[in-house]
Amino acid sequence: MKRVIRFAAALAAASISFAALGQAWPSKQVKMIVPFPPGGTTDIMARVLSERLQTAFGQPFVVENRSGAGGVIGTEVTAKSAPDGYTILLSSSAPLAVGLKLYKKVPYDVMKDLAPVSMVGDVTMVLVAGSGFKAANVKETIEYAKANPGKLNLAIPALGSQGHLLTELFRLRTGTSINIIPYKGSGPAVIDLISGVVDGDFENLPAVIEHIKSGKLRALAVLSAKRIPLLPDTPTFAELGMPEFVASPWFAIVAPAGTPREIVMKLNQEINKSLSSPAVQAVFAKQGANPVIATPEETGAFFRSEIDKWAKIVAETGAKLQ
């Protein structure tokens, strides 16, 4: 996705007077729900931002991991929480847009039951393999899958994630028989990948970059438009003749619908300040993530476009919840 560089506009919008709130919010602990287990990209971002928000507001911002159903459980908990500013959600794109059409019924309506607060960032994706997997590159991986139908096991960090739908698209485009193994987050998926339980994974770079550097995992190709500085020797899928495979999973913060506008804008302002700080940008860059700054309105408009985009991919691939 294109990075939104409109910080000045966001701050201008946030310059409304908060006098009406006085010191009423926050006057106690704020819960930041992450709908995935610890250790994944979403969790990493939440812990970086919660620390900054705690300093800015003088109250604890506590990360609570509520995983399950591809992020739907934690998102539903948020949607049904009191709209008082004391429960917010930092989520990946899966339960907010990408995976919605995979479910017969989702227990919330993103555009009605949740209030967009801000974008957080996007990340590079990479196809990684365990150190014991024999294929050395994407071409050999496809050859292995064709020569051994049903033996290639690819993890997906969550049902309904971009990794899920990209794995389905990879299977469709290469005409291969691949076993898709779902997990409840990047953390457990990467553990099994390192131990050899699964062979590969279309994964967010922050969740695997340190393991690639240590040699526990091997990067086969990145899903960015160009090669990235963190992995200069790793080709893009476009270089390999697969230009469809360009993806940037994104992350955003939402609150329950009905959360007072003043609180939403307070959060948006401080989150954007944090994302603009060199310290946070350095942490994100080290993980292969890019800060994305946006107003609540821009965040909501982006949600709508992504919901439509991924609904079409679900229809084309025939992806299903397993």
Secondary structure, DSSP 8 states (H G I E B T S, - for coil): ------HHHHHHHTTS--TTTTT-SSSS-EEEEESS-TTSHHHHHHHHHHHHHHHHHSS-EEEEE---GGGHHHHHHHHTS-SSSSEEEEEESIIIIITGGGSS--SS-HHHHEEEEEEEEEE-EEEEEETT-S--SHHHHHHHHHHSTTTEEEEESSTTSHHHHHHHHHHHHHT--EEEEE-SSHHHHHHHHHHTSSSEEEEEHHHHHHHHHHTSEEEEEE-SSS--TTSTTS-BTTTTT-TT-----EEEEEEETT--HHHHHHHHHHHHHHHHSHHHHHHHHHHTEEE----HHHHHHHHHHHHHHHHHHHHHHT----
